[in-house]
Amino acid sequence: MRTTVTLDPDTDAAVRRLMRERGLTFKQAVNAAIRAGTGVRRRKFRTPTANLGPPRIPLDHALRLAADLEDEELVRKLAARK
């Protein structure tokens, strides 16, 4: 959410100090200060993973395969012009 907030000089100094100490952006520092003051904890986001098995195509030489396919396409286009 985007909003405009007017900070008192002491709270502005506290946010700026938090930015310096932790290497945070202004937004991150304000959010951290609000969370600390309200006791709200941020839940960690976890992405579920799945085993997809081994690749069906060997990817060891993917760049070479891509170059070969590109070469074949160029040869086909040049042959079509004649």
Backbone torsions as a table, in degrees:
resi	resn	phi	psi	omega
1	MET	NA	138.1	179.0
2	ARG	-106.4	130.9	179.3
3	THR	-152.0	163.4	177.6
4	THR	-103.4	130.9	-179.5
5	VAL	-129.7	136.6	174.7
6	THR	-100.5	118.7	-178.4
7	LEU	-94.7	140.1	171.5
8	ASP	-68.7	155.8	-178.2
9	PRO	-54.8	-38.6	-178.9
10	ASP	-69.8	-37.5	178.6
11	THR	-73.4	-34.2	175.5
12	ASP	-61.6	-43.6	179.1
13	ALA	-63.7	-38.4	179.7
14	ALA	-65.7	-41.6	178.6
15	VAL	-65.7	-43.4	179.1
16	ARG	-62.8	-38.8	177.8
17	ARG	-64.2	-42.6	177.9
18	LEU	-61.0	-39.6	178.5
19	MET	-60.8	-47.6	-178.8
20	ARG	-65.2	-48.4	-174.3
21	GLU	-64.9	-39.3	-174.5
22	ARG	-105.3	-3.3	-179.2
23	GLY	66.9	41.0	-177.3
24	LEU	-100.8	160.9	169.9
25	THR	-79.2	168.5	179.4
26	PHE	-58.8	-45.9	-179.7
27	LYS	-59.7	-46.4	-179.9
28	GLN	-62.8	-40.9	-178.4
29	ALA	-67.1	-42.3	178.6
30	VAL	-63.6	-45.5	179.2
31	ASN	-62.4	-41.2	178.7
32	ALA	-63.5	-41.4	180.0
33	ALA	-65.5	-41.5	179.0
34	ILE	-65.8	-43.9	178.5
35	ARG	-61.0	-43.9	-179.9
36	ALA	-63.8	-39.8	-177.8
37	GLY	-74.0	-29.4	-177.5
38	THR	-98.9	-10.7	-178.6
39	GLY	78.6	8.8	178.4
40	VAL	-76.6	130.7	177.7
41	ARG	-107.0	138.7	178.9
42	ARG	-82.7	128.7	177.5
43	ARG	-76.1	138.8	178.7
44	LYS	-77.3	134.4	178.7
45	PHE	-85.6	130.8	-179.8
46	ARG	-127.3	125.7	178.2
47	THR	-93.1	123.4	178.0
48	PRO	-67.9	146.3	179.2
49	THR	-115.9	161.2	178.5
50	ALA	-141.0	142.1	176.4
51	ASN	-80.4	117.3	-179.1
52	LEU	-94.2	2.4	179.9
53	GLY	79.4	-177.3	-179.7
54	PRO	-70.5	153.8	179.3
55	PRO	-65.2	143.9	178.6
56	ARG	-75.8	-25.1	178.7
57	ILE	-116.0	130.2	177.5
58	PRO	-64.9	125.6	-175.8
59	LEU	-98.8	9.6	-178.0
60	ASP	-61.4	-32.5	-175.7
61	HIS	-124.4	44.9	-175.2
62	ALA	-62.6	-40.3	-179.7
63	LEU	-66.4	-38.3	178.0
64	ARG	-66.0	-41.7	177.9
65	LEU	-61.2	-44.4	179.3
66	ALA	-62.3	-41.3	178.6
67	ALA	-65.1	-41.6	178.5
68	ASP	-62.4	-43.0	178.4
69	LEU	-64.2	-39.7	178.0
70	GLU	-65.2	-41.3	177.7
71	ASP	-61.5	-44.0	179.5
72	GLU	-61.3	-40.2	179.6
73	GLU	-66.4	-40.6	177.8
74	LEU	-64.1	-42.3	178.1
75	VAL	-62.8	-41.5	179.3
76	ARG	-63.4	-42.7	-179.6
77	LYS	-66.5	-41.2	178.4
78	LEU	-65.9	-36.9	179.6
79	ALA	-68.7	-32.5	-179.2
80	ALA	-71.6	-22.9	-180.0
81	ARG	-74.5	-24.7	-175.6
82	LYS	-75.0	NA	NA
